[in-house]
Amino acid sequence: MDRRDILADNPVEKRRGYMPGVSVNPGRILFTAGMTGRQPDGTIIAGGMAAQTQRTIERLQAILQRAGAQFAQVIKQVLYITDMEAHAASGRAVRAAFFGEARPASTALGVRRLADPAMLIEIELVVDLLDSPTGQPLLEKYNVENHGLDFAQGVIVNGGRLIYLAGQVANTPDGAVAGVGDWHRQAEHVYANIGHVLQAAGATPTHAVKETTWVLDLASWRQHGTAVRRAFYQGDYPASTLVEIQGLARPEFLVEIDVIAAVAR
């Protein structure tokens, strides 16, 4: 595998044990947004964990089918779960019925809250697409539902070079935290840091294919971070997941954002 480390000018991470970005060459690959038990009318399906898991995976299935893929081609799944016991009791069997004998690499995380308090589970996938990327555009961003929100439900990367960014927080080059207690300022600083790493890799915000945002409070993020995010992406959104968690690496951090991008080889 051809791996390259991405190091922006004066990166905070230079003094730590990780890189701000790493890029690799894949084949043709699909990233999905995190899907939940949301119904076409915007409500969350009733019936608890089993019903929500069923609805979530049906929505993921539609995204895969649009790309000509099946669950057997899933190489990675990440599950965000608000009630692990309920998932073990009823959600796991529902999910297994869709995947059959397929065993993708999996991560399951217990989280405090998802985008809607009624949501119990959210799942995102990475899928290996078998057909050739030859003659295809670098990125295909699409939706299978008219959800009207600021994300793409699926993004296909056709033979490009993937760039994996470290989770970006409101660190300054001297290691201080910008905007302590200030959601808007931290959002601005986080997206500025993302922009610096993308630029160092020869990419722009339009090259982002997947974004995962971890926040300490969803309501505060929506109030103060939404406008900053919209200004950053200018309407060209990646597949996205938004999760509320209990804490980040430092108590001063309010938000951390993980981005995957793609550029031409």
Secondary structure, DSSP 8 states (H G I E B T S, - for coil): --EEEE--SS-GGGGTTS-SEEEE--SEEEEE--B-SB-TTS-B-SSHHHHHHHHHHHHHHHHHHHTT--GGGEEEEEEEES-HHHIIIIIHHHHHHHHTT---EEEEEE-SB-SSTT--EEEEEEEEE-S--TTS-SEEEE-SS---SSS-SEEEEES-EEEEE--B-SB-TTS-BSSTT-HHHHHHHHHHHHHHHHHHTT--GGGEEEEEEEES-HHHHHHHTHHHHHHHHTT---EEEEEE-S--SSTT--EEEEEEEEE--
